[in-house]
Amino acid sequence: MDTTLSLQSNLYPRITPAGAYYAVSNNTASASRTLLHGLLKANANELISPEKLLAWTDSTDIETSLSLLYRLQRLEFLYGEETQQEEEQYFSDDQLPELLEQLSSVGKALLADQNGLYFANAGFHHETAEEVGILASEIAALGERHQLLLKNNLNIHHNAWGICEPSGQSELTFFPLYVGHSKLILVVGGIPDLNKEAFVSLVKVLCNR
């Protein structure tokens, strides 16, 4: 049976929230992350083509690139859309708070660098945001120190840390995000909801800064 993969060239590639999270949740290099980062930096109205797929995968092997694309589709990290966006929505750093607000059940979230300095904030008072940024940096460092225990001994392969109430609902969650050579921390107050287009837009802004 012929199992040769082919490219449907009338589609616009789109990344799902799961794909965006996978792309930035770890700094381990992989072919999957290379492709996802390529798409995050691409124009939303670029039709897929063999040449563009090779550029996004940083490869010269079209069969390998097609297999990777197919695998990420099966994982629901990306999909193809036939309709072109009427107008690509562009978000700047000034609009990050608008995106952050949508990721929290109480409208509170911020972004901080690995040194604890916050640079985007929604819902937190300035003084609180400064302290939360420092806390985020310390929790991220704690996670790095104990990552071998978590992964090898406890078989936990997620990097996020949370402060939970007795029923298990998160009240404050810290998500390390790796963008290029930078490590950032997304802090979400209340119950986080990253499974939405606002998170994809947020990651796109960070990847194109």
VOFI-492812 format. One record per residue: x, y, z of N, C-alpha, C, O in turn. Coordinates in steps of 0.1 Angstrom, whole numbers, plus 5000, padded with zeros to 4 digits. Layout:
<lummis>
XYZXYZXYZXYZ...
</lummis>
This chain:
<lummis>
500949885000500050005000500950125000501950135007500550224992501350354991501050435003499950485005502050465011501950545023502650685021502950745031502950725009503650845006502750965010501550975006503251055018502551175023502651285012503651295005501551355011501551475002501051595009500351585019501351705003501051835010499851905003499851914991498851935010497652005005498052155005498052215016498252214994498852344994497952464994498352574993496652434996495652544997495252575011494152625013496052535021495752555035496652655041497852675038496152725051496852815060497152745073496152705080498452725076498652645089498352735101498752855102497752675111497352735123497852655135497852535135498352725145498852655157497752655168497052755170497552545175496552535185497152585198498352595199496352605209496852645222497852535227498852565233497452405225498352295229499752305222500752285228499652335209500952345201501752465206502952455207501152575209501852695214502452665227503652705230501752595236502352565249503452465248504452485255503352365240504452275238505752345233506852315237505552445224506652515218507452585228508752595226506852645238507552725248507652675262508252745270507152555264507052505278508352435282508552405294509352425273510552355276511652405266511352445255512852405271513952465263514752355256515852375251514252225257514952115250514652125235513552125230515752135227515552145212514952015206515351905211514052035197513551925190513051965176512752085174512851875167512351905154510951965155510552055147510151915164508751965166508752105170507952185165509652145179509652285184510152375173509752485172511152325165511652405154510552445144510352555140509652345141508552375132507552465138507052555132507252445151506252525157506752665159505952765157507952685162508552825163508552885149508353005148508852815139508752865125507352915122507253025116506352845126504952885123504553005132503853095127505053005144504753115153505253255148504753355151506353245141506953365135506553395121506853505116505753305115505353325101504053415101503353435110503853475089502653555086501453465086501553355080500453505093499253415094498553385081497753295080498853465071498153445058499153385047498953405035500153315052501053245043500453105040500253025050500253075028499752945024500952845026502152885023500652725030501752625031502252585017501452575008503552555016504152505004505352425008505852435019505852344999507052265002508252355006508952315015508352464999509552555002509352615016510352625024508152655020507952715033508052615044508552635055507552495041507652385051509152355054509452335066509952345044511352325046512052435054512852415062511552555051512152675059511752665073512552695082510452635076509952625090510552515097510752525110510852405091511552295098513052295098513652215104513552395091515052415090515652285085516652225090515052235074515452105068515552105053515052205047516252005047516251995033515551865028515551835016515051795038514351665035512851685036512251695046512151685024510751715024509951595030508951625036510351475028509651355033509651365049508651335055510851395054510951405069510051515074509351505085510051625067509251745071507751715070507051755079507351645060505951605059505551515070504451525075506351415073506051325084505951395097505051365105506851495099506751575112505451655112504751665122505051715101503851795100502651705103501751745110502651585097501551495099501451455114500351445119502551425120502551385134502051495143501251465152502451625141501951735149500451755147499751805156499951725134498551735132497751635140496751665146498351505141497651405148497651435163496751395171498751505168498751545182497951665185497751715196497251725174496451845175497251965180496752045188498551975176499352085178499152195167499452305169498652145156498452245145497352185136497052065137496852265127495852225117495852315105496552425106495252275095495152355083493752425081492752355084493752545077492552615075492452665061493452725056491252655055491152685041490852835039491152895028490352905049489953045048491153135053491753115063491453235045492453335048491753435058490653465057492553475068492153575077491953705070492753745062490753765072490453895065491553995068491954075059491954005081492954095085493654035096493054005107494954015095495753955106495754045118496154165117495353995129495354075141496754075147497253975150497254195149498554205154498554265168497854375170499254205177499254255191500754305194501654235190500854415200502154465204502354445219501454395226503454485225503754465239502754545247502354505258502254655242501254735249499954665251499154705260499654575243498454495243498554365251497554295251499754335256499854215264498854205275498354095278498654305283497654295294496254255289495654175296495854295277494554255272494554105270493554035273495654045266495753895264495853825277495253725279496653875286496853815299495553805307495353705313494753905306493553905314492653795310491953735318492653745297491753645293492253505297491453405296493453495303493953365307493653325321494053215326492953415328492653395342491153405345490453485339490753325354489353325358488953455366487753485367489953525371489753645379490353765372490353875378490853745360491453865352492753905357493154025355493553825364494853855369495953765364495853645365496853835357498053755352499153855349498953975347500353805349501553885346502653805340502653685341503553875333504753815327505953875334506053995335506853795338508153835344509353765338509153655333510453835339511653765334512253675345511753675356513353605341513953515351514553585363514853525373514753715362515253795373514153845382514453915392512953825379511853865387511253995384510454045391511654055373511154185369509954165359510054105349508754215364507554195355507554305345507954425347507054275333507054365322505654375315505454455306504754295320503354305315502454255326502754155333501354325328500554295340499054325337498754425331498254235342496754255341496154225355496254115359495554325361494754295374495554305387494854335397496854295387497554305399497954455402498354525392497854495414498354635417499954635415500554525417500454745412501854755409502754695420503654615417502554735432503354685443503254535444504254465447502054485443501854335443502554265432503154165433502454325420503054265408504554255410505154165405505154355416506654355418506954235427507954165424506254215438506454105447506253975440506953875442505153965433504753835426505853805416506153685414506453905409507453875399508753815406509353725401509053865418510153815425509853675429510753585429508653645434508253515438508353415426508753305428507953465415507953385403509353335399509653225396510353435401511753405398512253295407512953205403511853305420512353215430511753075428512452975430510453065424509852935422510452875409510652755409510752955399511352895387512652835390513052735385513452905398514752855402514652735411515452635409513652725419513352605427513052485418513552375420512252515408511952405399513152355391513252235389514052445387515252395381516152315390516752215385516252355402517052275412516552135414517352045416515252115413514651985417514151915404513351825406514551955392513951895380514251745379513451675374515451705383515751565382514951475391514451375387514651525403513751455412512351445406511751335407511851555401510551555396510351465384509451385383511351465374511251395362511651245364510951155359512751225370513351085371512751005382512450885381512451065394511950995405510450995406509850885410509851105403508451115405507651105392506451105391508451105381507851095367506851205364505751185358507251325369506451445366507151525355508251565357506551545343507251605332506651745329506751795318505951805338505451935337506252035345506752005356506452155340507252255347506452355355507052435363505152355354504352455361504252425376504152315380504152535384503952525398502752595402502452705396501952545412500752615416500552625431501052535438499852725435499352735449497852705449497152775443497452595456496152545454495352555467495952545478494052565466493152555478492952405481493352315473492252375492492152235496491452145486491752025485490552195478489852115468490752095455490352015446491852155455492852135444492752245433493552245423491852335434491752445425492952545427493252585438493552585416494752665417494252815420493352865414495052875429494853025432495953105426495753225424497053045423498153115417499053015410499552925417499253025397500052925390501152995382501053105377502352925382503552985376503952885364504252775366503952945352504352865340505652925334505653035329506752845335507952895328507752885313507252785308508152985306508052995291509453025286510153115290509852945276511152955270511053015256510552945247511453135254511353205241512753245237513353335243513253185226514553205222515553165233515553055238516453265237517353235247516853285261517653285271515653335261515153395273514153295281513453225274514253305294513253235302512353335308512753425316511053315306510053405312509153325321509053205320508353385329507453315338506053385336505953505339505053305332503653355332503053315345502953195349502553415352501853395365500353425363500053535358499553335367498153345365497453335378497553235385496653435382495853435394494553365391494053365380493953295402492753225400492953095392494053045392491953045385492052925377492552965363491953045356493752905359494252945346493552875335492952765336493452945323492852885311493652925299493553025293494652835296495552865285494952805272495552815261493852725273493352665261492452755253491252725251492952865248492252965241493153035231494353035233492553105221493353175211494153285217495253325211493753345228494453455234495853405238496853485238496053275243497353225246498253215234499453245235497653165223498453155210498953295206500053305202498053395207498453535204499553585213500453645208499453545226500453595235501753535232502853605232501853405229503053335225503653395212504853415211502753425203503253485190503953625193504953655187503353705201503953835205505253815211506253885207505453715220506653695227507753645217508953675218507353555208508253505198508753605188509753585181507953705186508353805176508753935181508854035174509053945194509554065200510954095195511554195200
</lummis>
